[in-house]
Amino acid sequence: MIYVILSKTVCQMEKVPSMTRILLILAIGFSSFTMAQDYPFIQRYDSLNEIDKSRYSKVLEAVFMGNSITEGWVQQRPEFFADNNFIGRGISGQTTDQMLLRFRPDVIALNPKKVVILAGTNDIAENNGKVSLSAIAGYIESMVELAKANQIEVYLISVLPAEIYPWRTHLKPNIKIPKLNNLLKVMAENHKIEYVDMFAQMTNDKMGLDENYAYDGVHPTLEGYLKMESILLPYLK
């Protein structure tokens, strides 16, 4: 499709100077490529959302919005979600701006009573480039505001500890994560929502995730998820 568009455009630019023509071709090609991408992966849960809208139209207790940690939570503990009328909308590798872009179809449209947000570590890992802590907090705050505007109770989980990212070993998440969590805690107080501090109960003396709770220092083991559930459920119940 892109090739056809470029071919037609080139034919119409015979009188355009060669350098300008090259720049225009590159610009058109880049634009077409960009439009073809689903940056926030909104389509990821399209079909499942349609199913869940009918299944949980009146009884859905909570949607869990997040990244690979949330996605892994559903995979390792499906009974936790099924037994409590929870559903997960985690996507591996996602940053908070991506989650914000899909917050309406993946949370609001499902009409849950509550949303549990666990986000921010991939931003600190610079998965989609460098971003300030205040910007990360801002994206999360926008999700909070959207939820509140739609009468959805918000439960904001602290970013889990991480001493080192295996895929970004030069970064220092053990320094940045506590700083981001401080911003999130203040935000939660300002918005009068629940802040669930898992960081304090799952960290080690290096400000990393306790080895009993993670297999790579970032992603929880089954034991890690059980610990997270024990912390979170009293808030949700």
C-alpha positions as CSV (number, residue, x, y, z in Angstrom):
1,M,0.0,0.0,0.0
2,I,2.8,2.4,0.9
3,Y,4.6,1.5,-2.2
4,V,1.6,2.3,-4.4
5,I,1.2,5.7,-2.7
6,L,4.9,6.5,-3.2
7,S,4.9,5.4,-6.8
8,K,1.9,7.7,-7.7
9,T,3.4,10.6,-5.8
10,V,6.8,10.2,-7.5
11,C,5.1,10.3,-10.9
12,Q,3.5,13.6,-10.0
13,M,6.7,15.2,-8.9
14,E,8.8,15.0,-12.1
15,K,9.3,18.8,-12.1
16,V,10.2,19.0,-8.5
17,P,14.0,19.5,-7.7
18,S,15.7,16.1,-7.0
19,M,16.6,16.9,-3.4
20,T,13.2,18.2,-2.6
21,R,11.7,15.1,-4.2
22,I,13.8,12.8,-2.1
23,L,12.8,14.6,1.1
24,L,9.1,14.5,0.2
25,I,9.3,10.7,-0.6
26,L,11.0,10.1,2.8
27,A,8.4,12.2,4.6
28,I,5.5,10.5,2.9
29,G,7.0,7.1,3.6
30,F,7.6,7.9,7.3
31,S,4.1,9.3,7.7
32,S,2.5,6.2,6.2
33,F,4.7,3.9,8.3
34,T,3.8,5.8,11.5
35,M,0.1,5.8,10.8
36,A,0.3,2.0,10.3
37,Q,1.6,1.5,13.8
38,D,-0.6,0.9,16.9
39,Y,1.7,2.7,19.4
40,P,-0.4,2.1,22.5
41,F,-1.5,-1.4,21.3
42,I,-5.1,-0.4,21.6
43,Q,-6.1,-3.3,19.4
44,R,-4.5,-5.8,21.8
45,Y,-7.6,-6.3,23.9
46,D,-10.3,-5.3,21.3
47,S,-11.9,-8.7,21.0
48,L,-11.5,-9.6,24.7
49,N,-13.0,-6.2,25.7
50,E,-16.1,-7.0,23.7
51,I,-16.5,-10.3,25.5
52,D,-15.9,-8.8,28.9
53,K,-18.3,-5.9,28.3
54,S,-21.2,-8.5,28.1
55,R,-19.8,-10.8,30.8
56,Y,-19.2,-8.1,33.4
57,S,-21.6,-5.3,32.4
58,K,-22.9,-5.1,36.0
59,V,-20.6,-7.1,38.2
60,L,-17.0,-6.2,37.1
61,E,-15.2,-5.4,40.4
62,A,-11.8,-4.1,39.0
63,V,-9.6,-3.7,36.0
64,F,-5.9,-3.9,36.5
65,M,-4.0,-1.6,34.2
66,G,-0.3,-2.1,33.8
67,N,2.7,-3.6,32.0
68,S,4.3,-7.1,32.0
69,I,4.0,-7.3,35.8
70,T,0.3,-7.1,35.5
71,E,0.2,-9.3,32.5
72,G,2.3,-11.9,34.3
73,W,0.0,-11.6,37.3
74,V,-3.0,-12.8,35.2
75,Q,-1.0,-15.6,33.7
76,Q,0.4,-16.9,37.0
77,R,-2.7,-16.3,39.2
78,P,-5.8,-16.6,36.9
79,E,-7.8,-17.8,39.9
80,F,-7.1,-14.6,41.8
81,F,-8.7,-12.6,39.0
82,A,-11.6,-15.1,38.3
83,D,-12.5,-15.5,42.0
84,N,-12.7,-11.8,42.6
85,N,-14.3,-10.6,39.4
86,F,-11.1,-8.8,38.4
87,I,-9.6,-8.6,34.9
88,G,-6.1,-7.7,33.7
89,R,-5.1,-5.3,31.0
90,G,-1.4,-5.4,31.2
91,I,0.9,-5.2,28.2
92,S,4.6,-6.2,28.4
93,G,7.0,-3.3,28.0
94,Q,4.5,-0.5,28.1
95,T,5.1,2.9,29.4
96,T,2.6,5.2,31.1
97,D,1.9,7.3,28.0
98,Q,0.8,4.2,26.2
99,M,-1.4,3.1,29.0
100,L,-3.0,6.6,29.1
101,L,-3.8,6.3,25.4
102,R,-5.6,3.0,25.9
103,F,-7.2,3.8,29.2
104,R,-10.6,4.5,27.8
105,P,-11.1,1.3,25.8
106,D,-9.3,-0.9,28.3
107,V,-10.8,0.5,31.5
108,I,-13.5,3.1,31.2
109,A,-15.5,1.3,28.5
110,L,-15.6,-1.8,30.7
111,N,-17.5,0.1,33.4
112,P,-15.6,-1.4,36.4
113,K,-16.2,-0.3,40.0
114,K,-12.4,0.0,40.5
115,V,-9.2,0.3,38.6
116,V,-5.8,-0.8,40.0
117,I,-2.9,1.0,38.4
118,L,0.6,-0.4,38.5
119,A,2.8,1.6,36.1
120,G,6.1,3.5,35.7
121,T,9.0,1.1,35.8
122,N,9.3,0.9,32.0
123,D,9.4,4.6,31.8
124,I,12.3,4.7,34.2
125,A,13.9,1.9,32.1
126,E,13.6,4.3,29.1
127,N,11.7,1.7,27.0
128,N,10.5,4.5,24.7
129,G,13.2,7.0,25.4
130,K,14.1,9.3,28.3
131,V,11.3,10.8,30.3
132,S,11.3,12.9,33.5
133,L,9.8,11.6,36.7
134,S,7.3,14.5,36.7
135,A,6.2,13.5,33.2
136,I,5.7,9.9,34.3
137,A,3.7,11.0,37.3
138,G,1.7,13.3,35.0
139,Y,0.6,10.5,32.8
140,I,-0.5,8.4,35.8
141,E,-2.3,11.4,37.2
142,S,-4.2,11.8,33.9
143,M,-5.3,8.2,34.2
144,V,-6.4,8.9,37.8
145,E,-8.4,11.9,36.6
146,L,-10.1,10.0,33.8
147,A,-11.1,7.3,36.3
148,K,-12.5,9.7,38.8
149,A,-14.4,11.6,36.1
150,N,-16.1,8.3,35.3
151,Q,-16.9,7.4,39.0
152,I,-14.3,4.6,39.1
153,E,-12.4,4.1,42.4
154,V,-8.7,4.3,41.9
155,Y,-6.1,2.1,43.7
156,L,-2.6,3.3,42.9
157,I,0.1,0.8,43.5
158,S,3.7,2.0,44.1
159,V,6.2,1.1,41.5
160,L,7.8,-2.2,42.6
161,P,11.5,-2.1,43.6
162,A,14.3,-2.8,41.1
163,E,18.0,-2.6,41.7
164,I,19.0,-3.2,38.1
165,Y,17.1,-3.7,34.9
166,P,18.5,-6.7,33.1
167,W,17.8,-5.0,29.7
168,R,19.2,-1.6,30.8
169,T,22.0,-2.3,33.2
170,H,23.5,1.2,33.1
171,L,20.4,2.8,34.7
172,K,19.8,3.1,38.4
173,P,16.1,2.3,39.1
174,N,16.9,1.8,42.8
175,I,17.4,5.6,43.0
176,K,14.7,6.8,40.7
177,I,11.9,4.4,41.7
178,P,11.7,5.7,45.3
179,K,11.6,9.3,44.0
180,L,8.8,8.5,41.6
181,N,6.9,6.7,44.4
182,N,7.1,9.8,46.6
183,L,5.5,11.8,43.8
184,L,2.8,9.1,43.4
185,K,2.1,9.1,47.2
186,V,1.6,12.9,47.2
187,M,-0.6,12.7,44.1
188,A,-2.8,10.0,45.8
189,E,-3.2,12.2,48.8
190,N,-4.1,15.2,46.7
191,H,-6.7,13.2,44.8
192,K,-7.9,11.3,47.9
193,I,-7.4,7.9,46.4
194,E,-5.8,4.8,47.9
195,Y,-2.0,4.5,47.6
196,V,-0.9,0.9,48.0
197,D,2.7,0.9,49.1
198,M,4.1,-2.5,48.0
199,F,7.6,-1.1,47.6
200,A,8.1,-0.8,51.4
201,Q,7.1,-4.4,51.9
202,M,8.9,-6.0,49.1
203,T,12.3,-4.2,48.9
204,N,15.7,-5.4,50.1
205,D,18.6,-3.4,51.6
206,K,19.7,-2.3,48.1
207,M,16.3,-0.9,47.2
208,G,15.8,-3.8,44.9
209,L,13.1,-6.4,44.7
210,D,13.6,-9.1,47.4
211,E,15.0,-12.2,45.7
212,N,12.2,-14.3,47.3
213,Y,9.7,-12.3,45.2
214,A,11.4,-12.0,41.8
215,Y,13.3,-14.3,39.4
216,D,15.2,-11.4,37.6
217,G,15.0,-8.6,40.0
218,V,12.0,-7.0,38.3
219,H,9.3,-9.5,37.5
220,P,7.6,-11.3,40.4
221,T,7.6,-15.0,41.0
222,L,4.5,-16.8,42.1
223,E,5.6,-16.1,45.7
224,G,5.9,-12.4,44.7
225,Y,2.4,-12.3,43.3
226,L,1.0,-13.9,46.4
227,K,2.7,-11.3,48.5
228,M,1.3,-8.5,46.3
229,E,-2.2,-10.0,46.7
230,S,-1.9,-10.1,50.5
231,I,-1.0,-6.4,50.5
232,L,-3.7,-5.3,48.0
233,L,-6.8,-7.3,49.0
234,P,-7.4,-5.6,52.3
235,Y,-7.7,-2.3,50.3
236,L,-10.0,-3.7,47.7
237,K,-12.2,-5.5,50.2
